[in-house]
Amino acid sequence: MNILILAAHPDDESVGMGGTIKKLSKKNNIHLCVLTEGVSAQYNDKKMILERKNACKKSGKILGIKNYTFVDFPDMKLDSVSHLEINRELEKIIKKFNPKIVYTTSRHDINKDHQIVFESTLVVTRPQSSNVKQVFSYETTGMTISQFLPTVFEDISKEFKYKIKSFRMYKSELRPFPHPRSLKAIENLAIQRGVESGTKKAEAFELIRFINL
């Protein structure tokens, strides 16, 4: 089955659902679409764009991702791109890849790029215009504008080591604790969601739409 993962920036997929991707990749074809280059808001060196893409592919290889699309909209500036243009890019990917399940960023994140990707996901996965049957939003560590209230949990007790290994590929993004992009913060969230779901470690998702496959 084809599963599409949407990320605003390279590393969202690893932080948000790396363990679940590893689990899903064993029996499914995973396509990762990253909407922005994830660099220009932090670094002036354009070489960092290529470095971040390479890190994403190295990370994805660990998780079992087979296909990638890098749209390269400007980092932290999705609100400067027309909603129509973003939707059209995503529609092309959905039409070409024909996923049955889509995972996207959260509407609760304080990061504006994440909010916009979520909003566009709702548009391009409408039942009238796509064959997508299930849509979930994943959780990333960091501040939120409203509380993330998960309705779906995935046990990643066995896959967590791959999640951490994959995020280590993003060397430029690793931060010391208590930064949200620290390894300890990522593990703490996995433990918290594990406690809530009766597992050692878990990833949490908000169910947007579910139609039986």
Phi and psi in degrees as a GROMACS rama.xvg file:
@    title "Ramachandran Plot"
@    xaxis  label "Phi"
@    yaxis  label "Psi"
@TYPE xy
-88.7036  128.01  ASN-2
-125.678  129.915  ILE-3
-106.831  128.462  LEU-4
-107.709  123.28  ILE-5
-104.226  131.962  LEU-6
-131.988  142.646  ALA-7
-76.4433  -36.9855  ALA-8
-136.041  151.792  HIS-9
-62.7186  123.038  PRO-10
116.495  -19.367  ASP-11
-56.299  -42.2421  ASP-12
-64.3901  -39.1323  GLU-13
-71.2527  -49.0068  SER-14
-64.9163  -42.5318  VAL-15
-77.6128  -40.4298  GLY-16
-153.074  33.6348  MET-17
-57.0018  -41.513  GLY-18
-65.4824  -41.2319  GLY-19
-67.1618  -39.4699  THR-20
-59.4714  -46.3737  ILE-21
-57.4464  -42.016  LYS-22
-66.6339  -45.9924  LYS-23
-69.3365  -31.7321  LEU-24
-67.8186  -15.3724  SER-25
-67.2574  -29.3253  LYS-26
-129.369  2.89175  LYS-27
-133.947  162.984  ASN-28
-96.4626  112.682  ASN-29
-99.8626  127.746  ILE-30
-116.408  127.147  HIS-31
-106.145  126.379  LEU-32
-115.762  120.416  CYS-33
-108.068  121.614  VAL-34
-78.3735  -35.688  LEU-35
-117.31  165.023  THR-36
-75.9333  -15.2701  GLU-37
68.2125  19.6242  GLY-38
-130.646  -45.3979  VAL-39
-60.3816  -23.3308  SER-40
-76.0617  -16.907  ALA-41
-112.251  -33.8769  GLN-42
-127.929  144.604  TYR-43
-88.4728  -21.8425  ASN-44
-75.2842  114.999  ASP-45
-67.795  -19.0597  LYS-46
-63.1867  -22.6358  LYS-47
-66.4061  -26.187  MET-48
-63.0386  -47.267  ILE-49
-65.813  -39.7859  LEU-50
-61.1345  -41.5373  GLU-51
-68.1604  -38.5031  ARG-52
-63.9115  -43.693  LYS-53
-62.8516  -38.921  ASN-54
-62.7374  -39.7186  ALA-55
-62.8519  -41.5856  CYS-56
-69.8767  -37.6102  LYS-57
-65.3739  -42.4908  LYS-58
-62.5036  -45.1594  SER-59
-64.1224  -33.3772  GLY-60
-63.0338  -37.9301  LYS-61
-66.0036  -37.302  ILE-62
-85.0309  -15.694  LEU-63
96.2415  18.3183  GLY-64
-75.0478  131.751  ILE-65
-101.172  -32.0628  LYS-66
-128.887  145.931  ASN-67
-135.957  146.081  TYR-68
-133.334  124.209  THR-69
-111.286  109.532  PHE-70
-79.0505  -31.9515  VAL-71
68.1781  33.5371  ASP-72
-66.7544  157.701  PHE-73
-65.3959  137.874  PRO-74
-62.358  133.464  ASP-75
61.4439  21.1493  MET-76
-133.353  25.6459  LYS-77
-62.8376  -23.7892  LEU-78
-72.8949  -7.98912  ASP-79
-95.1157  -6.94184  SER-80
-98.4919  138.787  VAL-81
-63.1342  142.018  SER-82
-58.5016  -36.289  HIS-83
-63.3285  -41.9135  LEU-84
-65.1456  -42.6191  GLU-85
-62.1989  -45.5743  ILE-86
-60.6374  -41.5344  ASN-87
-63.6365  -40.5746  ARG-88
-63.0773  -43.2569  GLU-89
-69.0347  -36.9587  LEU-90
-62.5092  -37.9767  GLU-91
-60.5636  -44.5027  LYS-92
-66.3033  -43.906  ILE-93
-65.7819  -39.3277  ILE-94
-65.4887  -40.1021  LYS-95
-74.6919  -42.9258  LYS-96
-90.5048  -26.1744  PHE-97
52.2645  59.7828  ASN-98
-76.22  150.247  PRO-99
-94.0298  -25.366  LYS-100
-128.292  137.136  ILE-101
-127.84  132.748  VAL-102
-111.726  136.602  TYR-103
-138.112  172.04  THR-104
-70.1561  169.984  THR-105
-93.1787  144.267  SER-106
-73.4489  -15.1785  ARG-107
-84.7484  -15.7711  HIS-108
-65.0691  143.43  ASP-109
-72.0038  -20.815  ILE-110
-69.0409  119.965  ASN-111
-63.5532  -36.8596  LYS-112
-58.5679  -40.8946  ASP-113
-64.1093  -41.0797  HIS-114
-62.4217  -42.1553  GLN-115
-68.5746  -40.5759  ILE-116
-61.189  -41.6391  VAL-117
-60.03  -47.4801  PHE-118
-61.7676  -41.4513  GLU-119
-68.2993  -33.5438  SER-120
-59.8084  -42.2055  THR-121
-60.4136  -37.0017  LEU-122
-70.8252  -49.68  VAL-123
-79.9618  -10.9428  VAL-124
-105.122  14.7377  THR-125
-57.2587  139.561  ARG-126
-55.7131  -31.6888  PRO-127
-73.4852  -18.5453  GLN-128
-123.866  4.5648  SER-129
-152.006  168.293  SER-130
-99.5295  12.4438  ASN-131
-67.9565  129.017  VAL-132
-103.31  -28.443  LYS-133
-135.092  136.203  GLN-134
-132.444  129.778  VAL-135
-130.476  150.494  PHE-136
-111.934  140.412  SER-137
-103.542  163.728  TYR-138
-104.959  135.689  GLU-139
-118.255  154.317  THR-140
-69.7896  145.341  THR-141
132.854  -175.955  GLY-142
-74.6924  149.42  MET-143
-128.465  156.677  THR-144
-86.5411  -19.2025  ILE-145
-152.296  161.132  SER-146
-67.9923  133.229  GLN-147
-80.2853  116.847  PHE-148
-113.305  91.5728  LEU-149
-67.3619  145.326  PRO-150
-118.883  -9.09049  THR-151
-135.136  136.266  VAL-152
-124.843  142.822  PHE-153
-120.618  123.834  GLU-154
-70.91  116.55  ASP-155
-120.119  27.9558  ILE-156
-54.2697  -42.2083  SER-157
-82.4424  -25.7474  LYS-158
-95.2982  -8.1524  GLU-159
-58.763  -37.7117  PHE-160
-60.7085  -31.689  LYS-161
-74.1707  -35.0326  TYR-162
-59.3936  -48.1491  LYS-163
-65.6275  -43.4656  ILE-164
-60.982  -39.0927  LYS-165
-68.5403  -40.1975  SER-166
-69.7573  -27.9218  PHE-167
-61.5325  -20.6771  ARG-168
-67.6612  -24.1093  MET-169
-88.109  69.1703  TYR-170
-59.6472  -34.5397  LYS-171
-71.5118  -15.3431  SER-172
-102.154  -10.7955  GLU-173
-66.5299  132.773  LEU-174
-131.633  156.197  ARG-175
-75.6569  150.238  PRO-176
-62.5667  139.477  PHE-177
-98.4453  28.7519  PRO-178
-63.4869  141.714  HIS-179
-57.7582  -26.5936  PRO-180
-94.6456  24.8839  ARG-181
-92.1167  152.23  SER-182
-61.9221  -36.9332  LEU-183
-67.4004  -39.2028  LYS-184
-64.4596  -39.6679  ALA-185
-64.9403  -42.0865  ILE-186
-67.5694  -40.1844  GLU-187
-59.7751  -41.3886  ASN-188
-65.8855  -40.31  LEU-189
-62.9609  -38.4233  ALA-190
-67.4754  -43.6434  ILE-191
-58.5835  -47.4749  GLN-192
-69.0914  -27.4975  ARG-193
-67.7252  -42.946  GLY-194
-60.3132  -40.9143  VAL-195
-67.8703  -26.8183  GLU-196
-111.1  5.18819  SER-197
76.6294  28.8256  GLY-198
-128.888  169.286  THR-199
-70.8012  -42.2468  LYS-200
-146.8  142.106  LYS-201
-147.981  161.829  ALA-202
-114.438  146.662  GLU-203
-114.204  147.792  ALA-204
-138.882  152.819  PHE-205
-103.432  124.783  GLU-206
-76.9421  124.155  LEU-207
-99.1741  -45.009  ILE-208
-155.096  142.529  ARG-209
-141.345  116.503  PHE-210
-121.736  129.085  ILE-211
-55.9001  135.484  ASN-212
